[in-house]
Amino acid sequence: MKRVFLLLSLLLFSSCQMPGWLSSWQQKQLEKRYGKTVENSTLREWQKQAEGFENIINKQAAAGSRAGAYYRQLGVAFAEMESFELCTENLEKAIHYGLTDAETFYYKGLCEANLAKRHNWQYDYATKAEASFLKALSNDPTHAKSKYYLGLVYFHGFGSNNPYRVLNEELTATQMDYREKAIALLEQYRSENDRDANGYFALAQMYAVTGDKTKAMTTTSDLTNMLIKQYPQNYTDMPEYKQAIENLKQLTP
């Protein structure tokens, strides 16, 4: 009952004139916090100033968000035009302005991977692509395209000898590790995206390059079976089916 009475009393004080003892108590609390007497007019001024700066910050945040969206659109457009340096520059700006979703990092990694390929898989380009794809997967572990292209970067960028900077024909242990990572990623990608012919082709190629022709043939046969099942009326006319048959012929001893 006392609690109810106290609450009702405080409500009455908030709507009516505040009694002297409560006003004095509040003033003492302010003095403890700020070390001096703070007038109500000062408090209102502080609140006004804080709200003004908050409005400025909100406007800046909204402008930054819009700028980031435009930079991302520019980055994707340059990616489609195969202007990969401009793609990465614009996507970096988009990320700077807060667009840190998986798809933005995926496109950035895609452009960096293409730059790496153009420059004979130079290490700096390849590591940037790897970092972007890993960031995309950190934001969204189910982002399938990032798994696919990260696997390609691992296999061709880190898991193969570059004739311009590696004289030894033998692969190092580290390079072999990257090939194993690549194959694991492509196996996962294919199991989760079993209608994408690209996953079958990429995985079969990795098996073939590493000397496992049996798995390469099995993967390619799985591709033909998938195409027959999905397109029973016209699978023989599909370029993917024709290429798979040709690959099987080359793999056959």
C-alpha positions as CSV (number, residue, x, y, z in Angstrom):
1,M,0.0,0.0,0.0
2,K,2.8,2.4,0.9
3,R,4.4,1.8,-2.6
4,V,1.2,2.6,-4.3
5,F,0.8,5.8,-2.3
6,L,4.4,6.8,-3.0
7,L,3.9,6.3,-6.8
8,L,0.7,8.2,-6.8
9,S,2.3,11.0,-4.8
10,L,5.2,11.3,-7.4
11,L,2.7,11.3,-10.2
12,L,0.9,14.2,-8.5
13,F,4.1,16.0,-8.0
14,S,5.0,15.7,-11.7
15,S,1.8,17.3,-12.7
16,C,1.4,19.8,-9.9
17,Q,3.9,22.2,-8.3
18,M,6.9,20.2,-6.9
19,P,7.2,20.4,-3.1
20,G,10.3,22.0,-1.7
21,W,11.8,18.9,-0.1
22,L,11.7,17.0,-3.5
23,S,13.1,19.9,-5.4
24,S,15.9,20.2,-2.9
25,W,16.6,16.5,-3.1
26,Q,16.8,16.6,-6.9
27,Q,19.1,19.6,-6.8
28,K,21.5,17.7,-4.4
29,Q,21.6,14.8,-6.7
30,L,22.6,17.1,-9.6
31,E,25.2,18.7,-7.5
32,K,26.7,15.3,-6.6
33,R,26.9,14.4,-10.3
34,Y,28.1,17.7,-11.8
35,G,29.8,19.3,-8.8
36,K,27.7,22.5,-9.1
37,T,24.2,23.7,-9.2
38,V,22.5,23.2,-12.5
39,E,19.5,25.3,-13.3
40,N,16.5,23.8,-15.1
41,S,17.0,26.3,-17.9
42,T,20.6,24.9,-18.4
43,L,19.3,21.4,-18.5
44,R,16.8,22.3,-21.2
45,E,19.5,24.0,-23.2
46,W,21.7,20.9,-22.9
47,Q,18.8,18.7,-24.1
48,K,18.2,21.1,-27.0
49,Q,21.8,21.1,-28.1
50,A,22.0,17.3,-27.8
51,E,18.9,16.8,-29.9
52,G,20.3,19.2,-32.5
53,F,23.5,17.3,-32.9
54,E,21.6,14.0,-32.9
55,N,19.6,15.3,-35.9
56,I,22.8,16.2,-37.7
57,I,24.2,12.7,-37.0
58,N,21.0,11.1,-38.3
59,K,21.1,13.1,-41.5
60,Q,24.7,12.2,-42.0
61,A,24.0,8.5,-41.4
62,A,21.1,8.6,-43.9
63,A,23.3,10.4,-46.5
64,G,26.1,7.8,-45.9
65,S,23.7,5.0,-46.4
66,R,22.4,6.4,-49.7
67,A,26.0,7.0,-50.9
68,G,26.9,3.5,-50.0
69,A,24.0,2.1,-52.0
70,Y,25.0,4.1,-55.1
71,Y,28.7,3.1,-54.8
72,R,27.6,-0.6,-54.6
73,Q,25.4,-0.2,-57.7
74,L,28.4,1.4,-59.5
75,G,30.7,-1.4,-58.3
76,V,28.3,-4.1,-59.6
77,A,27.9,-2.3,-62.9
78,F,31.7,-2.1,-63.4
79,A,31.9,-5.8,-62.5
80,E,29.5,-6.6,-65.3
81,M,31.6,-4.4,-67.6
82,E,34.7,-6.3,-66.5
83,S,36.3,-3.1,-65.2
84,F,37.5,-4.9,-62.1
85,E,39.7,-2.1,-60.7
86,L,36.8,0.4,-60.8
87,C,34.6,-2.3,-59.3
88,T,36.8,-2.8,-56.3
89,E,37.3,1.0,-55.7
90,N,33.5,1.6,-55.7
91,L,32.7,-1.4,-53.5
92,E,35.4,-0.3,-51.0
93,K,33.6,3.0,-50.7
94,A,30.2,1.2,-50.3
95,I,31.7,-0.8,-47.5
96,H,33.1,2.4,-45.9
97,Y,29.6,3.9,-45.9
98,G,28.2,0.9,-44.1
99,L,27.2,-1.7,-46.7
100,T,28.8,-4.7,-45.1
101,D,26.4,-7.5,-46.2
102,A,27.6,-10.7,-47.7
103,E,26.6,-9.8,-51.3
104,T,28.8,-6.6,-51.3
105,F,31.8,-8.5,-50.1
106,Y,31.1,-11.3,-52.6
107,Y,31.2,-8.8,-55.5
108,K,34.3,-7.3,-54.2
109,G,36.0,-10.7,-53.9
110,L,34.8,-11.6,-57.4
111,C,36.4,-8.5,-58.9
112,E,39.6,-9.1,-56.9
113,A,39.7,-12.7,-58.1
114,N,39.4,-11.6,-61.7
115,L,42.2,-9.1,-61.2
116,A,44.3,-11.9,-59.7
117,K,43.7,-14.1,-62.7
118,R,44.6,-11.3,-65.1
119,H,47.8,-10.8,-63.2
120,N,48.8,-14.5,-63.2
121,W,47.4,-15.0,-59.7
122,Q,49.7,-12.5,-58.0
123,Y,49.7,-13.1,-54.3
124,D,48.4,-9.6,-53.3
125,Y,45.4,-9.8,-55.5
126,A,44.6,-13.4,-54.5
127,T,44.8,-12.7,-50.8
128,K,42.5,-9.7,-51.1
129,A,40.0,-11.9,-52.9
130,E,40.3,-14.6,-50.2
131,A,39.7,-12.0,-47.5
132,S,36.6,-10.6,-49.2
133,F,35.0,-14.1,-49.7
134,L,35.8,-15.1,-46.1
135,K,34.2,-11.9,-44.9
136,A,31.1,-12.6,-47.1
137,L,30.9,-16.1,-45.6
138,S,31.4,-14.7,-42.1
139,N,28.4,-12.5,-42.6
140,D,26.4,-15.3,-44.3
141,P,27.8,-18.9,-44.0
142,T,25.2,-20.1,-46.5
143,H,26.4,-17.7,-49.3
144,A,26.9,-20.3,-52.0
145,K,28.7,-18.2,-54.6
146,S,31.4,-17.1,-52.2
147,K,32.1,-20.8,-51.4
148,Y,32.4,-21.5,-55.1
149,Y,34.7,-18.7,-56.0
150,L,36.8,-19.0,-52.9
151,G,37.4,-22.6,-53.9
152,L,38.6,-21.5,-57.3
153,V,41.0,-18.9,-55.7
154,Y,42.4,-21.6,-53.4
155,F,42.9,-24.1,-56.2
156,H,44.2,-21.8,-59.0
157,G,45.6,-18.9,-56.9
158,F,47.2,-20.6,-53.9
159,G,47.3,-24.3,-54.9
160,S,49.1,-24.1,-58.3
161,N,52.5,-23.1,-59.4
162,N,52.8,-19.8,-61.2
163,P,55.4,-20.1,-64.0
164,Y,56.4,-16.4,-63.6
165,R,57.4,-16.7,-59.9
166,V,57.8,-20.5,-59.1
167,L,60.5,-22.5,-60.8
168,N,60.0,-25.7,-59.0
169,E,57.5,-28.1,-60.6
170,E,56.7,-29.8,-57.4
171,L,53.9,-28.4,-55.2
172,T,54.7,-27.5,-51.6
173,A,52.8,-28.9,-48.7
174,T,51.0,-25.6,-48.3
175,Q,49.9,-25.6,-51.9
176,M,48.5,-29.1,-51.5
177,D,46.6,-27.9,-48.4
178,Y,45.0,-25.2,-50.4
179,R,44.0,-27.7,-53.1
180,E,42.3,-29.9,-50.4
181,K,40.5,-26.8,-49.1
182,A,39.4,-26.0,-52.6
183,I,38.0,-29.5,-53.3
184,A,36.2,-29.5,-49.9
185,L,34.5,-26.2,-50.7
186,L,33.5,-27.3,-54.2
187,E,32.2,-30.6,-52.8
188,Q,30.1,-28.7,-50.3
189,Y,28.9,-26.3,-53.0
190,R,27.9,-29.0,-55.3
191,S,25.9,-30.9,-52.6
192,E,24.1,-27.7,-51.8
193,N,23.6,-26.5,-55.4
194,D,23.1,-29.8,-57.3
195,R,21.5,-28.1,-60.3
196,D,24.4,-25.8,-61.1
197,A,26.5,-27.4,-63.8
198,N,29.4,-25.1,-63.0
199,G,29.9,-26.8,-59.7
200,Y,30.2,-30.2,-61.4
201,F,32.6,-28.9,-64.0
202,A,34.9,-27.1,-61.5
203,L,35.0,-30.1,-59.1
204,A,35.7,-32.6,-61.9
205,Q,38.5,-30.5,-63.2
206,M,40.1,-30.3,-59.7
207,Y,39.9,-34.1,-59.4
208,A,41.4,-34.5,-62.8
209,V,44.3,-32.1,-62.1
210,T,45.1,-33.8,-58.8
211,G,45.2,-37.2,-60.6
212,D,41.9,-38.7,-59.3
213,K,40.3,-39.5,-62.7
214,T,37.8,-41.9,-61.1
215,K,36.2,-39.1,-59.1
216,A,36.5,-36.8,-62.1
217,M,34.5,-39.3,-64.2
218,T,32.0,-40.0,-61.5
219,T,31.4,-36.2,-61.0
220,T,31.0,-35.7,-64.7
221,S,28.6,-38.6,-65.0
222,D,26.6,-37.2,-62.1
223,L,26.3,-34.0,-64.2
224,T,24.9,-35.8,-67.2
225,N,22.4,-37.6,-65.1
226,M,21.3,-34.4,-63.5
227,L,20.8,-32.8,-66.9
228,I,18.8,-35.8,-68.2
229,K,16.6,-35.7,-65.1
230,Q,16.1,-31.9,-65.2
231,Y,15.7,-31.5,-69.0
232,P,14.4,-34.9,-70.3
233,Q,13.1,-33.4,-73.5
234,N,16.1,-31.4,-74.7
235,Y,19.2,-32.4,-72.7
236,T,21.0,-33.6,-75.8
237,D,20.9,-30.1,-77.2
238,M,22.3,-28.4,-74.1
239,P,26.0,-27.2,-74.4
240,E,26.6,-28.4,-70.8
241,Y,25.6,-31.9,-71.7
242,K,27.7,-31.9,-74.9
243,Q,30.7,-30.6,-72.9
244,A,30.2,-33.2,-70.2
245,I,30.2,-36.0,-72.8
246,E,33.3,-34.7,-74.4
247,N,35.0,-34.5,-71.0
248,L,34.1,-38.1,-70.3
249,K,35.7,-39.2,-73.6
250,Q,38.9,-37.4,-72.6
251,L,38.9,-39.0,-69.1
252,T,38.3,-42.5,-70.4
253,P,41.5,-44.5,-70.4
